């Protein structure tokens, strides 16, 4: 059985837990009460840091964006944590009180596995949406472990979609059109708006990935904190610019997340510093550590947030999701201010 959260923290959040001034003062006092530890006692330092993060994140609800934010999680290099980032960020956003949809656009179907979603051959999947124009709402399944999280799964059929897409009309826009129709359907049905849609991609620039880029407004790039991290990134950015120039003018790299960060090594710190130097506005402050719990969770059909909610990896993903949500709110406010200024002029 997967370990339980030893600190008694629950993923359910009630309206009464919303932050108020007295609650914030108590939270700050609790954080200050955690004893300090330095690098001479690394284990104690990590435990103290995790305790402060648990207090800071407990019961926090994330702000809703003004419109649905659609992310494509992409990196042409394999093994950098694309799927792990997709499912755990999605779970963290849903835990923060948001409505989230994960679209598994990778024929391997690993995101579906990690979220405990049935994706055997014959199950209605994203393949049916892209190839046969099946409405997206007809293939979506709820994630049983995380309230507010839904999944459009991938099946093995998707492995042949690259070839089948070649002959289809508007082949690059199939996923974009399906998502727009789904959002319109939700509005017509009087359902709550979808806050976030996260699209998991295969590690290649084929028609499936191009469909994901055309469907999204934002790109989230996970970068592994190791030697080869930046190799191929320039090519990925060039490809994104090509998509932006010809197929989706709104597409932009909004978020870069450092994954597999090992604070014990100089290499990890050097890679992180280089990424932050080149992409200061896009790189999240939160980084994802190397974690056994993160690696174990998919074997139980879970995210790390449900597998071990109090672990360092789970806390890191919750911090990253909170930062993404707050950045989205700030961006919306900036756009509103700019639009108001243009009207005055």
Residue pairs with C-beta under 8 A, 6 or more apart in sequence:
2 296
2 297
2 300
2 302
2 306
2 307
2 308
3 307
3 308
4 308
5 308
5 309
5 310
6 310
7 51
7 54
7 310
9 54
9 58
9 309
9 310
11 95
11 146
11 305
11 306
11 309
12 147
13 59
13 60
13 61
13 95
13 96
13 97
17 59
17 61
18 59
18 61
19 27
19 59
19 60
27 55
27 56
27 58
30 55
31 52
31 55
31 56
34 48
34 51
34 52
34 55
35 48
36 48
37 44
37 45
37 47
37 48
38 45
39 45
42 264
46 312
50 310
50 312
50 315
53 315
53 319
54 310
54 315
57 315
57 318
57 319
57 322
60 96
60 322
61 96
61 97
62 93
62 96
62 97
62 98
62 321
62 322
62 325
62 326
63 325
63 326
63 328
63 329
64 98
64 195
65 195
65 196
65 325
65 328
65 329
65 332
66 332
67 193
67 332
68 183
68 193
68 194
68 195
68 196
68 197
69 195
69 196
69 197
69 217
69 218
69 328
70 179
70 196
70 197
70 199
70 215
70 216
70 217
70 218
71 196
71 197
71 198
71 199
71 216
71 218
71 219
71 220
71 254
71 255
72 199
72 201
72 209
72 212
72 213
72 215
72 216
72 218
72 219
72 220
73 82
73 83
73 85
73 86
73 198
73 199
73 200
73 201
73 219
73 220
73 221
73 222
74 82
74 201
74 209
74 212
74 213
74 219
74 220
74 221
74 236
75 82
75 203
75 221
75 222
75 223
75 232
75 233
75 236
76 203
76 204
76 205
76 232
76 235
76 236
76 239
77 203
77 224
77 228
77 229
77 231
77 232
78 203
79 224
80 222
80 223
80 224
80 229
80 259
80 260
81 222
81 224
81 259
81 260
81 288
82 200
82 201
82 203
82 222
83 106
83 110
83 111
83 114
83 200
84 114
84 259
84 294
84 298
85 220
85 222
85 257
85 259
85 288
86 102
86 111
86 198
86 199
86 200
87 102
87 111
87 114
87 115
87 200
87 303
88 294
88 303
88 304
88 305
88 313
88 314
88 317
89 198
89 220
89 317
89 320
89 321
89 324
90 100
90 102
90 115
90 149
90 196
90 198
90 303
91 115
91 143
91 145
91 146
91 149
91 303
91 305
91 306
91 317
92 305
92 317
92 318
92 320
92 321
92 322
93 100
93 195
93 196
93 321
93 324
93 325
94 100
94 143
94 146
94 147
94 148
94 149
95 146
95 305
95 318
95 321
96 318
96 321
96 322
96 325
97 148
98 148
98 195
98 196
98 325
99 148
99 150
99 192
99 193
99 194
99 195
99 196
100 148
100 149
100 150
100 194
100 195
100 196
100 197
100 198
101 140
101 149
101 150
101 151
101 152
101 194
101 196
101 197
101 198
102 111
102 115
102 143
102 149
102 150
102 151
102 152
102 197
102 198
102 199
102 200
103 126
103 151
103 152
103 175
103 179
103 197
103 198
103 199
103 200
103 212
104 110
104 111
104 112
104 117
104 119
104 125
104 126
104 151
104 152
104 153
104 154
104 200
105 126
105 154
105 158
105 175
105 199
105 200
105 201
105 202
105 208
105 209
105 211
105 212
106 154
106 158
106 200
106 201
106 202
106 208
107 154
107 156
107 158
107 159
107 161
107 202
107 208
108 154
108 202
109 119
109 153
109 154
109 155
109 156
109 158
110 200
110 298
111 151
111 154
111 200
112 118
112 119
112 151
112 153
112 154
113 119
113 298
113 301
114 297
114 298
114 301
114 302
114 303
115 143
115 145
115 146
115 149
115 151
115 301
115 303
116 143
116 144
116 145
116 301
116 302
117 141
117 143
117 151
117 153
118 141
118 153
119 125
119 153
119 154
119 155
120 155
121 155
121 156
121 157
122 155
123 153
123 155
124 134
124 138
124 139
125 139
125 152
125 153
125 154
125 155
125 157
125 158
126 139
126 152
126 153
126 154
126 158
126 175
127 154
127 155
127 157
127 158
127 161
128 134
128 138
128 139
128 157
129 135
129 136
129 139
129 152
129 174
129 175
129 178
130 161
130 165
130 174
130 175
130 178
130 208
130 211
131 161
131 164
131 165
131 168
131 174
133 178
135 178
135 181
135 182
135 185
136 152
136 178
136 179
136 181
136 182
137 182
137 185
137 186
139 152
139 153
140 150
140 151
140 152
141 150
141 151
141 152
141 153
142 149
142 150
142 151
143 149
143 150
143 151
145 302
145 303
145 306
146 303
146 305
146 306
158 208
161 207
161 208
162 206
162 207
162 208
165 171
165 174
165 207
165 208
165 211
166 207
168 174
170 177
171 207
171 211
172 207
172 210
172 211
172 214
172 247
173 211
173 214
173 247
174 211
175 199
175 211
175 212
175 214
175 215
176 211
176 214
176 215
176 248
179 197
179 215
182 194
183 193
183 194
186 192
186 193
186 194
187 193
197 216
198 220
199 212
199 215
199 216
201 208
201 209
201 212
202 208
202 209
205 239
210 243
210 247
213 219
213 240
213 243
213 247
213 248
213 251
214 243
214 247
214 248
214 251
216 248
216 251
217 248
217 250
217 251
217 252
218 251
218 252
218 253
218 254
218 255
219 240
219 251
219 252
219 253
219 254
219 255
220 254
220 255
220 256
220 257
220 324
221 233
221 236
221 253
221 255
221 256
221 257
222 256
222 257
222 259
223 229
223 230
223 233
223 256
223 257
223 258
223 259
223 271
223 275
224 259
224 260
225 258
225 259
225 260
225 261
225 262
225 267
225 268
225 271
225 272
225 287
226 260
226 267
226 268
226 271
227 267
227 271
229 271
229 275
230 271
230 274
230 275
237 253
240 251
240 252
240 253
243 251
244 250
244 251
244 252
253 279
253 282
254 282
254 327
254 331
255 282
255 284
255 324
255 327
256 275
256 279
256 282
256 283
256 284
257 283
257 284
257 286
257 287
257 288
257 320
258 271
258 272
258 275
258 283
258 284
258 287
258 288
259 287
259 288
260 288
260 289
260 290
261 268
261 272
261 287
261 288
261 289
261 290
262 268
262 289
262 290
263 269
263 289
272 287
275 283
276 283
284 320
284 323
284 324
285 323
286 316
286 319
286 320
286 322
286 323
287 316
288 294
288 313
288 316
288 317
288 320
289 312
289 313
289 316
291 304
291 311
291 312
291 313
291 316
293 304
293 307
293 308
293 311
293 312
293 313
293 314
294 304
294 311
294 313
296 307
297 303
297 304
297 306
297 307
297 308
300 307
304 311
304 313
304 314
304 317
305 314
305 317
305 318
307 314
308 314
